[in-house]
Amino acid sequence: MKGKPFRPLLLLSPSLTAVFLLVIVPICFVVVYSFWLRGLSGQDIPAFQFSNYAKFFVDSFYPSILLNTLLIAPIMIPEVVLGVALLLFIRWLQQPKNFALLLIGHVVLTLPYVLLIVQARLVGIKREYEEAALSLGANPFQTFREITFPLLAPAVLAGMRFARGNNKT
């Protein structure tokens, strides 16, 4: 590495540029924008004032929103990013920007895992239980309700727990 002291920086430059443009610059815009005034008709007025920050500490609404955001964010980030990417890739979605997207992204990414959990339990149920219920006069719906679903319930609950993000053992 003698004679090439800037080579690591050169190799890091695409990543550093992306972080700068996609993280640092937007954060700077948000910080500057947070000092602006909101006019009566909804327009934004460039100004340097602290009333927006004063509202945060006076009104309990804003801290509760921040707390909810912080609680949900670590759980949802990977799923939303992958879900949005998938939906944009298949051109089912044009512009990601609302809560429905968050929900769709979560379902798109967790449903396959939930189905795998339930399917693994379904394979483990002996067919003889269902055959016995049918031979005793139960119809297919009764067989599902009385035999299959109670045996699947732990897998359904495990899938729901996984989808909520509580997948610790």
N, CA and C of each residue as an Amber inpcrd file, in Angstrom:
protein
   507
   0.8090000  -1.1720000   0.0000000   0.0000000   0.0000000   0.0000000
   0.8670000   1.2550000   0.0000000   2.1140000   1.0680000  -0.1320000
   3.0620000   2.1710000  -0.1770000   2.8250000   2.9930000  -1.4420000
   2.7500000   4.3070000  -1.2760000   2.5790000   5.1690000  -2.4340000
   1.1270000   5.3430000  -2.8690000   0.1710000   4.6700000  -2.2140000
  -1.2490000   4.7890000  -2.5690000  -2.0830000   5.0450000  -1.3010000
  -1.8490000   6.1710000  -0.6200000  -2.5560000   6.4070000   0.6410000
  -4.0430000   6.7180000   0.4590000  -4.4600000   7.1510000  -0.7060000
  -5.8500000   7.5300000  -0.9160000  -6.6910000   6.4200000  -1.5470000
  -6.1060000   5.2660000  -1.7710000  -6.8400000   4.1830000  -2.4100000
  -8.0700000   3.7310000  -1.6050000  -7.9720000   3.5780000  -0.2620000
  -9.1870000   3.2180000   0.4850000 -10.2990000   4.2530000   0.3300000
  -9.9370000   5.5300000   0.3480000 -10.9490000   6.5750000   0.1600000
 -11.5480000   6.5170000  -1.2370000 -10.7310000   6.1990000  -2.2050000
 -11.2250000   6.0670000  -3.5680000 -12.2210000   4.9120000  -3.6690000
 -11.9100000   3.8030000  -3.0100000 -12.8160000   2.6610000  -3.0300000
 -14.1120000   2.9440000  -2.2670000 -14.0250000   3.7510000  -1.2300000
 -15.2050000   4.0930000  -0.4390000 -16.0290000   5.2250000  -1.0410000
 -15.5070000   5.9270000  -2.0020000 -16.1820000   7.1170000  -2.5150000
 -17.5920000   6.8720000  -3.0520000 -17.8910000   5.7870000  -3.7720000
 -19.2850000   5.5980000  -4.1960000 -20.2430000   5.4390000  -3.0060000
 -19.8240000   4.6780000  -2.0020000 -20.6710000   4.4890000  -0.8230000
 -20.8320000   5.7830000  -0.0420000 -19.7370000   6.4950000   0.1480000
 -19.8060000   7.7550000   0.8780000 -20.6550000   8.7840000   0.1430000
 -20.5650000   8.7910000  -1.1680000 -21.3900000   9.7010000  -1.9660000
 -22.8660000   9.3620000  -1.8130000 -23.1940000   8.0790000  -1.8680000
 -24.5850000   7.6550000  -1.7050000 -25.1090000   8.0190000  -0.3230000
 -24.3300000   7.7700000   0.7110000 -24.7540000   8.1270000   2.0690000
 -24.9440000   9.6380000   2.1790000 -24.0320000  10.3940000   1.6090000
 -24.1510000  11.8400000   1.6680000 -25.4300000  12.3200000   0.9730000
 -25.6670000  11.8170000  -0.2400000 -26.8280000  12.2790000  -1.0160000
 -28.1530000  11.7370000  -0.4970000 -28.1570000  10.5220000   0.0230000
 -29.4150000   9.8880000   0.4180000 -29.7240000   9.9970000   1.9080000
 -28.7370000  10.3660000   2.7290000 -28.9760000  10.4730000   4.1680000
 -28.6770000  11.8810000   4.6840000 -27.4650000  12.3340000   4.4980000
 -27.0400000  13.6030000   5.0800000 -27.8020000  14.7930000   4.4860000
 -27.8810000  14.8750000   3.1670000 -28.5700000  16.0060000   2.5270000
 -30.0530000  16.0510000   2.9130000 -30.8090000  14.9410000   2.8600000
 -32.2080000  15.0180000   3.2910000 -32.3770000  15.4130000   4.7560000
 -31.4890000  14.9330000   5.6270000 -31.5780000  15.3170000   7.0410000
 -31.3470000  16.8200000   7.1900000 -30.4110000  17.3670000   6.4490000
 -30.1590000  18.8190000   6.4910000 -31.3970000  19.5960000   6.0320000
 -32.0530000  19.1170000   4.9730000 -33.2800000  19.7810000   4.5130000
 -34.3640000  19.7400000   5.5900000 -34.5230000  18.6150000   6.2540000
 -35.5440000  18.4910000   7.3010000 -35.2320000  19.4300000   8.4600000
 -33.9770000  19.5110000   8.8570000 -33.5950000  20.4040000   9.9520000
 -33.8880000  21.8570000   9.5860000 -33.4890000  22.2800000   8.4010000
 -33.7610000  23.6570000   7.9700000 -35.2650000  23.8990000   7.8910000
 -35.9860000  22.9700000   7.3240000 -37.4400000  23.1060000   7.1660000
 -38.1480000  23.1570000   8.5240000 -37.5790000  22.5270000   9.5430000
 -38.2260000  22.5060000  10.8540000 -38.2750000  23.8740000  11.5130000
 -37.4650000  24.8260000  11.0480000 -37.4710000  26.1730000  11.6040000
 -38.4290000  27.1050000  10.8670000 -39.0080000  26.6770000   9.7640000
 -39.8930000  27.5350000   8.9890000 -41.2420000  27.6830000   9.6850000
 -41.9570000  28.7290000   9.3120000 -43.3030000  28.9890000   9.8220000
 -44.3360000  28.3830000   8.8860000 -45.4610000  28.0170000   9.4420000
 -46.5910000  27.5520000   8.6390000 -47.6190000  28.6680000   8.6390000
 -47.9660000  29.1650000   7.4530000 -48.9390000  30.2490000   7.3350000
 -50.3520000  29.7670000   7.6020000 -51.2770000  30.7070000   7.7320000
 -52.6680000  30.3710000   8.0170000 -53.3120000  29.5700000   6.8960000
 -52.8970000  29.8240000   5.6780000 -53.4750000  29.0940000   4.5490000
 -52.7040000  27.8110000   4.2350000 -51.7110000  27.4860000   5.0590000
 -50.9770000  26.2440000   4.8690000 -49.6660000  26.3750000   4.1420000
 -49.3560000  27.5620000   3.6480000 -48.0830000  27.7430000   2.9390000
 -46.9380000  27.8050000   3.9480000 -45.7670000  27.4140000   3.5090000
 -44.5790000  27.4490000   4.3480000 -43.8280000  28.7530000   4.1160000
 -43.4380000  29.3970000   5.2180000 -42.7530000  30.6760000   5.1440000
 -41.3320000  30.4950000   5.6740000 -40.3120000  30.7030000   4.8260000
 -38.9380000  30.5700000   5.3100000 -38.6640000  31.5660000   6.4450000
 -38.2460000  31.0420000   7.5830000 -37.9370000  31.8780000   8.7380000
 -37.0890000  31.0600000   9.6940000 -36.4330000  31.7410000  10.5920000
 -35.6550000  31.0370000  11.6110000 -36.3320000  31.3080000  12.9480000
 -37.1480000  30.3660000  13.4120000 -37.8690000  30.5240000  14.6710000
 -38.0040000  29.1630000  15.3440000 -38.2640000  29.1640000  16.6450000
 -38.2930000  27.9310000  17.4360000 -39.7050000  27.5110000  17.8540000
 -40.7390000  28.1090000  17.2850000 -42.1010000  27.7980000  17.7350000
 -42.4810000  26.3400000  17.4550000 -41.9600000  25.7570000  16.3860000
 -42.2530000  24.3450000  16.1120000 -41.6900000  23.4500000  17.2160000
 -40.5040000  23.7750000  17.7100000 -39.9000000  22.9950000  18.7900000
 -40.6190000  23.2510000  20.1100000 -41.0980000  24.4750000  20.3180000
 -41.8640000  24.7760000  21.5290000 -43.1590000  23.9630000  21.5490000
 -43.8190000  23.8170000  20.3850000 -45.0320000  23.0000000  20.3050000
 -44.7580000  21.5570000  20.7020000 -43.5980000  21.0570000  20.3060000
 -43.2360000  19.6740000  20.6220000 -43.2220000  19.4390000  22.1300000
 -42.6860000  20.3970000  22.8900000 -42.5620000  20.2110000  24.3310000
 -43.8240000  20.6000000  25.0960000 -44.6920000  21.4070000  24.4900000
 -45.9080000  21.8560000  25.1700000 -47.0630000  20.8830000  24.9480000
 -47.2230000  20.4210000  23.7290000 -48.3410000  19.5520000  23.3640000
 -47.9150000  18.0880000  23.4790000 -48.6590000  17.2820000  24.2290000
 -48.2900000  15.8660000  24.4300000 -48.5220000  15.0230000  23.1770000
 -49.2130000  15.5650000  22.2030000 -49.4790000  14.8370000  20.9670000
 -48.1840000  14.4920000  20.2320000 -47.2830000  15.4460000  20.1290000
 -46.0610000  15.2430000  19.3510000 -45.0990000  14.2330000  19.9630000
 -44.8310000  14.2640000  21.2720000 -43.9640000  13.2160000  21.8410000
 -44.5550000  11.8130000  21.6980000 -45.8820000  11.6930000  21.8050000
 -46.4900000  10.3620000  21.6430000 -46.3250000   9.8590000  20.2100000
 -46.4260000  10.7410000  19.2340000 -46.2040000  10.3590000  17.8420000
 -44.7560000   9.9330000  17.6380000 -43.8230000  10.6870000  18.2100000
 -42.4070000  10.3360000  18.0940000 -42.1290000   8.9810000  18.7330000
 -42.6990000   8.7170000  19.9040000 -42.4990000   7.4370000  20.5810000
 -43.0580000   6.2840000  19.7510000 -44.2690000   6.4470000  19.2300000
 -44.8500000   5.4030000  18.3730000 -44.0080000   5.1640000  17.1360000
 -43.5100000   6.2250000  16.5550000 -42.6650000   6.1010000  15.3700000
 -41.3990000   5.3210000  15.6810000 -40.7630000   5.6400000  16.7920000
 -39.5270000   4.9560000  17.1660000 -39.7660000   3.4910000  17.5190000
 -40.9150000   3.1910000  18.1100000 -41.2230000   1.8030000  18.4530000
 -41.5060000   0.9590000  17.2130000 -42.1990000   1.5310000  16.2560000
 -42.5680000   0.7840000  15.0570000 -41.4050000   0.6830000  14.0710000
 -40.5740000   1.7400000  13.9910000 -39.5230000   1.7980000  12.9770000
 -38.5440000   0.6270000  13.0080000 -37.9250000   0.2270000  14.1770000
 -36.9500000  -0.8880000  14.1140000 -37.5670000  -2.1880000  13.6410000
 -38.8980000  -2.3530000  13.9230000 -39.5770000  -3.5920000  13.5490000
 -39.8600000  -3.6320000  12.0550000 -40.2270000  -2.4980000  11.4830000
 -40.7680000  -2.4770000  10.1340000 -39.7670000  -2.1540000   9.0270000
 -38.6210000  -1.6440000   9.3410000 -37.7090000  -1.1570000   8.2980000
 -37.3730000  -2.2110000   7.2460000 -36.8870000  -3.3980000   7.6170000
 -36.5040000  -4.3490000   6.5650000 -37.6890000  -4.7940000   5.7180000
 -38.8260000  -5.0030000   6.3710000 -39.9940000  -5.4720000   5.6470000
 -40.5270000  -4.4300000   4.6860000 -40.5850000  -3.2120000   5.1440000
 -41.1230000  -2.1530000   4.2870000 -40.2130000  -1.9110000   3.0970000
 -38.9280000  -1.8600000   3.3310000 -37.9950000  -1.6250000   2.2270000
 -38.1180000  -2.7240000   1.1810000 -38.0960000  -3.9740000   1.6250000
 -38.2030000  -5.0730000   0.6640000 -39.5770000  -5.1380000   0.0160000
 -40.6140000  -4.8890000   0.8080000 -41.9760000  -4.9120000   0.2580000
 -42.2000000  -3.8340000  -0.7780000 -41.7440000  -2.6280000  -0.4830000
 -41.8770000  -1.5200000  -1.4400000 -41.0710000  -1.8140000  -2.6960000
 -39.8600000  -2.3270000  -2.5110000 -39.0350000  -2.6590000  -3.6740000
 -39.7270000  -3.7010000  -4.5490000 -40.3130000  -4.6920000  -3.9130000
 -41.0180000  -5.7360000  -4.6640000 -42.2140000  -5.1530000  -5.4100000
 -43.0180000  -4.3500000  -4.7180000 -44.2040000  -3.7690000  -5.3510000
 -43.8400000  -2.7910000  -6.4710000 -42.7740000  -2.0510000  -6.2870000
 -42.3220000  -1.1580000  -7.3550000 -41.7600000  -1.9480000  -8.5300000
 -41.0650000  -3.0400000  -8.2230000 -40.4690000  -3.8660000  -9.2730000
 -41.5360000  -4.4930000 -10.1680000 -42.6250000  -4.9760000  -9.5620000
 -43.6860000  -5.5960000 -10.3670000 -44.6660000  -4.5550000 -10.9010000
 -44.3450000  -3.2770000 -10.6640000 -45.1280000  -2.1400000 -11.1620000
 -46.5770000  -2.1520000 -10.6800000 -46.7890000  -2.6810000  -9.4690000
 -48.1110000  -2.6750000  -8.8750000 -48.3310000  -1.3860000  -8.0990000
 -47.2590000  -0.6920000  -7.8350000 -47.3130000   0.5250000  -7.0530000
 -46.5390000   1.6120000  -7.7850000 -47.1020000   2.8100000  -7.8080000
 -46.4310000   3.9150000  -8.4840000 -45.6410000   4.7810000  -7.5060000
 -46.2920000   5.2340000  -6.4100000 -45.6190000   6.1010000  -5.4540000
 -45.8910000   5.6190000  -4.0420000 -44.8520000   5.2010000  -3.3030000
 -45.0590000   4.7530000  -1.9330000 -45.1780000   5.9390000  -0.9770000
 -46.3270000   6.0540000  -0.2460000 -46.4180000   7.1740000   0.6850000
 -47.4930000   7.0740000   1.7580000 -48.0750000   5.9360000   2.0430000
 -49.1090000   5.9470000   3.0620000 -49.0850000   4.6990000   3.9460000
 -49.9630000   4.6770000   4.9340000 -50.0090000   3.5740000   5.8910000
 -50.3970000   2.2670000   5.2210000 -51.2700000   2.3350000   4.2180000
 -51.6580000   1.1120000   3.5070000 -50.4360000   0.4400000   2.8980000
 -49.5090000   1.2200000   2.4080000 -48.2720000   0.6720000   1.8640000
 -47.4740000  -0.0490000   2.9460000 -47.4210000   0.5410000   4.1160000
 -46.7290000  -0.0920000   5.2350000 -47.3510000  -1.4460000   5.5410000
 -48.6560000  -1.4900000   5.5800000 -49.3630000  -2.7380000   5.8610000
 -49.1560000  -3.7570000   4.7440000 -49.2570000  -3.3330000   3.5010000
 -49.0560000  -4.2350000   2.3670000 -47.6320000  -4.7740000   2.3570000
 -46.6640000  -3.9110000   2.6000000 -45.2710000  -4.3520000   2.6460000
 -45.0410000  -5.3800000   3.7320000 -45.6610000  -5.1700000   4.8830000
 -45.5230000  -6.1150000   5.9920000 -46.1400000  -7.4660000   5.6180000
 -47.3240000  -7.4470000   5.0440000 -48.0020000  -8.6930000   4.6680000
 -47.2370000  -9.4240000   3.5690000 -46.7810000  -8.6680000   2.5740000
 -46.0610000  -9.2880000   1.4620000 -44.8280000 -10.0430000   1.9510000
 -44.1520000  -9.4990000   2.9360000 -42.9210000 -10.1260000   3.3970000
 -43.1020000 -11.1550000   4.4970000 -44.1320000 -11.0390000   5.3130000
 -44.2940000 -12.0190000   6.3970000 -45.2020000 -13.1820000   6.0200000
 -46.1020000 -12.9960000   5.0790000 -47.0340000 -14.0670000   4.7250000
 -46.3430000 -15.3610000   4.3000000 -45.3090000 -15.3380000   3.4840000
 -44.6550000 -16.6080000   3.1330000 -44.1050000 -17.3590000   4.3500000
 -43.5590000 -16.6280000   5.3150000 -43.0270000 -17.2840000   6.5030000
 -44.1480000 -17.8650000   7.3650000 -45.2310000 -17.1090000   7.4880000
 -46.3730000 -17.5990000   8.2560000 -46.9360000 -18.8530000   7.5930000
 -47.0660000 -18.8220000   6.2770000 -47.5790000 -20.0000000   5.5710000
 -46.6520000 -21.2080000   5.7260000 -45.3490000 -20.9860000   5.7450000
 -44.4140000 -22.0960000   5.9690000 -44.5970000 -22.7010000   7.3550000
 -44.7970000 -21.8540000   8.3580000 -45.0030000 -22.3390000   9.7240000
 -46.2780000 -23.1740000   9.7990000 -47.3670000 -22.6610000   9.2320000
 -48.6450000 -23.3740000   9.2690000 -48.5740000 -24.6550000   8.4290000
 -47.9510000 -24.5860000   7.2740000 -47.8460000 -25.7620000   6.4040000
 -47.0170000 -26.8620000   7.0550000 -45.9650000 -26.4870000   7.7650000
 -45.1440000 -27.4940000   8.4430000 -45.9630000 -28.2330000   9.4940000
 -46.8340000 -27.5260000  10.1830000 -47.6980000 -28.1810000  11.1860000
 -48.7690000 -29.0060000  10.4940000 -49.2960000 -28.5110000   9.3830000
 -50.3410000 -29.2280000   8.6570000 -49.8440000 -30.5730000   8.1620000
 -48.6020000 -30.6290000   7.7120000 -48.0170000 -31.8870000   7.2460000
 -47.9050000 -32.8910000   8.4030000 -47.7090000 -32.3790000   9.6110000
 -47.5480000 -33.2530000  10.7750000 -48.8470000 -33.8270000  11.3200000
 -49.9820000 -33.3360000  10.8570000 -51.2640000 -33.8640000  11.3430000
 -51.5640000 -35.1740000  10.6320000 -51.8620000 -36.1960000  11.4050000
 -52.1420000 -37.5060000  10.8170000 -53.4690000 -37.4800000  10.0810000
 -53.4490000 -38.0040000   8.8890000 -54.6490000 -38.0580000   8.0430000
 -55.7380000 -38.9250000   8.6710000 -55.3490000 -39.8630000   9.5150000
 -56.3160000 -40.7700000  10.1500000 -57.3230000 -40.0210000  11.0130000
 -56.9050000 -38.8700000  11.6340000 -57.8330000 -38.0950000  12.4620000
 -58.9810000 -37.5500000  11.6190000 -58.6450000 -37.0220000  10.4640000
 -59.6750000 -36.4830000   9.5790000 -60.5480000 -37.6040000   9.0230000
 -59.9350000 -38.7000000   8.6450000 -60.6990000 -39.8340000   8.1180000
 -61.6530000 -40.3860000   9.1690000 -61.2220000 -40.4330000  10.4170000
 -62.0920000 -40.9190000  11.4910000 -63.2890000 -39.9980000  11.6710000
 -63.0680000 -38.6850000  11.6420000 -64.1710000 -37.7370000  11.7900000
 -65.1510000 -37.8610000  10.6380000 -64.6140000 -37.9950000   9.4090000
 -65.4900000 -38.1480000   8.2470000 -66.2710000 -39.4570000   8.3180000
 -65.6500000 -40.5420000   8.7870000 -66.3580000 -41.8320000   8.8710000
 -67.4180000 -41.8260000   9.9680000 -67.2990000 -40.9380000  10.9390000
 -68.3030000 -40.8290000  12.0070000 -69.4200000 -39.8580000  11.6350000
 -69.4130000 -39.3520000  10.4040000 -70.5270000 -38.5370000   9.9230000
 -70.2670000 -37.0410000   9.8820000 -69.0970000 -36.5850000  10.1950000
 -68.8060000 -35.1490000  10.1370000 -68.6040000 -34.7320000   8.6870000
 -69.0940000 -33.5410000   8.3510000 -68.8430000 -33.0270000   6.9990000
 -67.4570000 -32.3900000   6.9770000 -66.9210000 -32.0220000   5.7970000
 -65.5680000 -31.4660000   5.7300000 -65.3750000 -30.2000000   6.5790000
 -66.4030000 -29.3360000   6.6400000 -66.2650000 -28.1320000   7.4550000
 -66.1810000 -28.4830000   8.9380000 -67.0180000 -29.3960000   9.3930000
 -66.9610000 -29.8270000  10.7960000 -65.6150000 -30.4840000  11.1120000
 -65.1120000 -31.2610000  10.1750000 -63.8150000 -31.9090000  10.3740000
 -62.7170000 -30.8540000  10.5310000 -62.7540000 -29.8360000   9.7010000
 -61.7660000 -28.7710000   9.8110000 -61.9110000 -28.0370000  11.1440000
 -63.1700000 -27.7040000  11.4950000 -63.4120000 -26.9270000  12.7090000
 -63.0700000 -27.7030000  13.9790000 -63.3830000 -28.9840000  14.0150000
 -63.2180000 -29.7600000  15.2440000 -61.8870000 -30.5130000  15.3350000
 -61.2810000 -30.8270000  14.2070000 -60.0560000 -31.6390000  14.2310000
 -58.8530000 -30.8430000  13.7380000 -58.9200000 -30.3800000  12.5010000
 -57.7450000 -29.7740000  11.8780000 -57.3620000 -28.4480000  12.5220000
 -58.3200000 -27.5280000  12.6600000 -57.9670000 -26.2110000  13.1800000
 -57.4360000 -26.2390000  14.6110000 -58.0280000 -27.0070000  15.5340000
 -57.4210000 -27.0550000  16.8730000 -55.9800000 -27.5780000  16.8640000
 -55.6720000 -28.4980000  15.9540000 -54.2980000 -28.9840000  15.8550000
 -53.3780000 -27.9640000  15.1870000 -53.9500000 -27.0880000  14.3480000
 -53.1730000 -26.0380000  13.6890000 -53.0220000 -24.7770000  14.5370000
 -53.8490000 -24.6270000  15.5670000 -53.8840000 -23.3840000  16.3520000
 -52.5080000 -22.9480000  16.8570000 -51.6820000 -23.8590000  17.4180000
 -50.3630000 -23.3910000  17.8590000 -49.5100000 -22.8340000  16.7200000
 -49.6020000 -23.4210000  15.5380000 -48.8360000 -22.9130000  14.3940000
 -49.3830000 -21.5660000  13.9370000 -50.6960000 -21.3910000  13.9580000
 -51.2960000 -20.1070000  13.5790000 -50.8560000 -19.0260000  14.5620000
 -50.8670000 -19.3500000  15.8550000 -50.4170000 -18.3840000  16.8610000
 -48.9290000 -18.0630000  16.7020000 -48.1250000 -19.0810000  16.3960000
 -46.6940000 -18.8430000  16.1670000 -46.4930000 -17.9550000  14.9420000
 -47.2680000 -18.1810000  13.8910000 -47.1850000 -17.3390000  12.7000000
 -47.5860000 -15.9050000  12.9840000 -48.6410000 -15.7270000  13.7840000
 -49.0690000 -14.3810000  14.1590000 -47.9970000 -13.6930000  14.9990000
 -47.3830000 -14.4460000  15.8870000 -46.3070000 -13.8900000  16.7270000
 -45.1180000 -13.4820000  15.8470000 -44.8030000 -14.3110000  14.8740000
 -43.7080000 -13.9750000  13.9490000 -44.0340000 -12.7110000  13.1680000
 -45.2700000 -12.6180000  12.6650000 -45.6580000 -11.4700000  11.8520000
 -45.6380000 -10.1820000  12.6560000 -45.9160000 -10.2690000  13.9470000
 -45.8720000  -9.0800000  14.8080000 -44.4490000  -8.6690000  15.1190000
 -43.4890000  -9.5420000  14.8630000 -42.1060000  -9.1870000  15.1340000
 -41.5740000  -9.7470000  16.4320000 -42.3820000 -10.5150000  17.1500000
 -41.9600000 -11.1100000  18.4190000 -41.4470000 -12.5140000  18.1800000
 -40.4480000 -12.6670000  17.3370000 -39.9760000 -13.9810000  16.9610000
 -38.7670000 -14.4270000  17.7810000 -38.6970000 -13.9650000  19.0310000
 -37.6200000 -14.4120000  19.9110000 -38.0110000 -15.7540000  20.5070000
 -37.0400000 -16.6060000  20.7150000 -37.3440000 -17.9150000  21.2840000
 -37.3310000 -17.8510000  22.7840000
